[in-house]
Structure formats: C-alpha cells, structure tokens
Amino acid sequence: MADDNNTPWPVPKFHFKATIGDKGVIAFQEVSGLDTEYDIIEYRSGNSVDFSTVKMPGLRKGSDVTLKKGMFKDDTALYDYFNEVKMNTVARQTVTIQLLDEENNPMFTWTLKNAFPMKVSGTDLNAQNSEIAVEEIVLAHEGLSFEKA
C-alpha cells in the first residue's frame, strides 16, 4: 500500500483496449488467457549417477485468449468475424491488447501473432437475473509477445 507520493501503486487492470487486425478496436469487457509457457523435456542417460532427470525447456506455447463484451442491438461483429473462418483460408490477424494509463497511453502491450477465432459464444439467458447480455470470442494464435511502452 502506498503511504506517500514516492511509493508506487500497482497498475489497475480495468482500462484497456483490444485491436483485432483490420477489424479495428473493439470494446471488450474482459480479456483472459494472456499467458505463455514452455513444454518441459525430461532426459536422463542410463549411466547418470543421479537418479533423477535433467529438465530442459522445449517448445513455447501460448494459451487461447478469451475476450468478452456486452451485446448490442445490430452489433454482430464477433459472429461476422467467426463466420469468416473457412478451412485453410482463414485470414489471420495481429491482435494487440494494450493496458492504458489515465491519459489513454499504452503502458503494456500484448501482441498475438496470426490469431483467428476458434469459438464464439452467445450469452446465457436467465429471466431471474438483472444482468447484461455478454458474448465471447476465443482466439487461437501462433505466439504471444509482451512489451512495456
């Protein structure tokens, strides 16, 4: 917790924008899955005096990224984007997600390489809740990079 002006506060995560290639900026409510990891390769030679394996980094892989947004009348952007997918002819997009400061300047940027939609979900419906309709799209990609602005 900050106790004076010299102690920094953690960055809030509620001010961001997502840009999907030539689709432009789409206002999403939530983004998840911005993680990447390495497969682990384990190896042990038969004449090793240690009775344990050696661990080495293998292939790098990223999680699928899920973006959620409120549904609006006459807004079919996510379904239109999903319907562009055809076998072996999908237009892959560069997707950027930027965490913004209070002046709308990017502080951090996550970039998805060769992304395309793999799933789109409509809202759930419940007559007993006072909630907005939320739709989501899940993007597959071929690499996630991160940079500080």
Secondary structure, DSSP 4 states (H G I P E B T S, - for coil): ---STTSPPPPPSS-EEEEEGGGEEE--SEEE---EEEEEEEE--TT-SSSS-EEEEEEEEE--EEEEEE--TT--HHHHHHHT--TTT---EEEEEEEE-TTS-EEEEEEEEEEEEEEEE-----TT-----EEEEEEE-S-EEEEE-
